């Protein structure tokens, strides 16, 4: 069962309301996405911590409904 880009974006925005989120479907199959997420919540956190916040927002769907997500995260400039 694939996950659509709008659902990924909704889950991320639900957890990080201030986030700028861009989702790209890399393969056209609904399983391989790239996401750019910019949020003040990431300030002062390591890249690993930032990614953990995004994975937590996806509520366990990584590795199941969502096969692959290439992440770029950052705090606003």
C-alpha positions in Angstrom: 0.0 0.0 0.0 1.6 3.3 -1.2 1.3 6.6 0.5 0.6 9.8 -1.4 2.6 13.1 -1.1 -0.3 15.0 0.4 -0.6 12.6 3.3 3.2 12.8 4.0 2.9 16.6 4.0 -0.2 16.6 6.2 1.5 14.4 8.8 4.6 16.6 8.9 2.6 19.8 9.1 0.5 18.3 11.9 3.6 17.7 14.0 5.5 20.9 12.8 2.9 23.6 12.1 5.5 26.2 11.2 7.3 23.9 8.7 7.9 24.7 5.1 7.4 21.3 3.4 8.2 20.2 -0.1 7.6 16.6 -1.2 8.8 15.1 -4.5 7.8 11.7 -5.8 11.1 10.3 -7.1 9.9 7.3 -9.0 6.3 7.9 -9.7 5.3 4.8 -7.7 4.1 6.4 -4.4 6.9 4.6 -2.5 10.0 6.7 -3.1 9.9 10.4 -2.0 12.3 13.2 -1.2 11.2 15.8 1.3 12.7 19.2 2.2 11.5 20.3 5.7 12.4 23.7 7.2 11.3 24.4 10.7 12.3 26.5 13.7 11.9 23.3 15.7 15.2 22.1 14.2 17.3 25.0 15.4 20.2 23.7 17.6 19.5 20.1 16.8 21.8 17.7 15.0 20.8 16.4 11.5 20.0 13.0 13.1 17.7 14.6 15.7 16.0 16.6 12.9 15.3 13.5 10.9 14.1 11.7 14.0 11.5 14.5 14.5 10.3 14.0 10.9 10.1 10.2 11.2 8.2 10.5 14.5 5.7 12.8 12.6 5.1 10.0 10.1 3.7 7.8 13.0 5.4 4.5 12.1 4.6 4.6 8.4 8.3 4.6 7.4 9.3 1.1 6.1 5.6 0.1 5.7 3.3 2.4 3.7 6.3 4.6 2.9 9.2 2.7 1.6 11.9 5.4 1.1 12.1 9.1 2.1 15.2 11.1 1.3 15.2 14.0 3.8 16.8 17.4 3.8 16.0 19.3 7.0 17.1 22.7 8.4 16.1 25.6 10.5 15.1 28.8 8.7 18.0 31.0 7.7 
